[in-house]
Amino acid sequence: MVTLGGYSSLAFCQASSTLKRAYELIQDFLLMVHKREGARLDVWLKKVVESGLEQLQAFACGIEKGKEAVRIGLTWPINNGQVEGQVTKLKLIKRQMYRRVSFTLLRQRVLHVL
């Protein structure tokens, strides 16, 4: 059970059938992400369309635009996290040295850090 601003998810689900439907769909999507079950994506998208929940339908519409990429992201155990970390580190070094030194010193510092 999740607590939202002092209220439990159970209280929200009991208060409104719309909130309950939204909660169930969101929890199903989170489960799909955590268990890497990309094969269930089409079924989940169909449920969202049938739900009549405009906000979730807008989210699902965005997923539809890049469905194959989302499916791969929900299925494959590999990701680009390491690459993104290196890019972030490089940008940090560049910002720290902006307008202070020449490109040669910047290059040395980047190569030394990596």
ABEGO torsion letter per residue (X at the ends): XBBBGGBBAAAAAAABAAAAAAAAAAAAAAAAAAAGBAAAAAAAAAAAAAAGBAAAAAAAAAAAAAAAAAAAAAABABBAAAAAAAAAAAAAAAAAABGABBAAAAAAAAAAAX
